[in-house]
Amino acid sequence: MFFETIKCDDFEIFNLEYHQKRVARTIGKNFDLREYINPPTNKLLRCKIVYNKDEILSVDYFTYQIRDIKSFKILFDDSLDYSKKYLNRDKLDELFFKKDTCDEIIIVKNEIVTDTSIANIAIFYDGVWITSKNCLLEGTCRAKLIEKKEIFEKDISLDMLKNASKIALMNAMIDFYEIKDFKIED
């Protein structure tokens, strides 16, 4: 099973075309997600659509509050596969619980910086925003920003991460969220 997290705010549905594309890549066919999304309030909501290759299984809404993330724990895992937005996030959750006193993790796979447990990452390096060419999951916000040429794909080494002047997280709910005064721990 798979899921999509879609931002709804003031009855507006965000980045729907990018969610549609990811669903199509995931299962090889299209669902018209707009038919299933009907936000119950004008508040900022996280719409969670659970589906399999045959049907939409559930649509739920949750009020959303952005997490305050200032510190990151570097974790290494060369075997992690999260190339599709799987409903089963046990391996990601297991890694997240190793964050110690940090707010979030940054996963390094085969010596390349990939993502956090909840978002794609971008770093400001050599005067441009770059995101990992080898991310764990091709996020919808990331796809939109690459298409607009606001960020660029490149392999990000641990050294590049540690020397980045800025860091941002990207996901469907927070869009492009630059983190000021961040700390990275090994």
C-alpha positions, 0 to 999 in steps of 0.5 A: 500500500501507498499514500500521498500527503496533500496540503489543503488550506482555505479549501485550496488543494496544493501541488495536485498535478505532482501528486497525480504524477507520483501516483501514476509512477507508483502504480502505473495508472492514474486516479483523479485525486481531485474526485477524492479530496474535499477538505472539511474546513478552511484550516491548514490540513494534511490530507492523507490518501491511502491507495493500492494498485487498484483503488483509493482505500481511504482519505483522512484529514488532520490539522497540521502544525509545522515541527520546529527543526533546528538540529540534525543527526547524521545516520548511515543506511546503505540498504534503505529503499523508500523509492515509493511513498510506502504506507509502511514506514517502519524502517524510516521510523526505526532510523528516526528513533536514533536521533538522540537529542536532535530534532530530525535525522539526515540519511546518508546512503552509499556516502551520498546525502539523501533525505530526512525522515519527513522531507527532501533536503536542499543545501545552499552551496557554491551560490545555488540551492541543490538537492540530492540527485539520489534522494530516497523519495522524489517529493512533489515540492522537490519536483516542482522546484526542479522543474522551475529551476529554483533548485538543482539536482547534484550528489551531495557529499557529507562534506558539502552538507557540513559546509553548506551555508544554508539548509532547507527542507521540502515536502508537500506540507511545508513547501520550501522551508529554510532552516536558520541556525541549524546544527548537524551532529555525527 
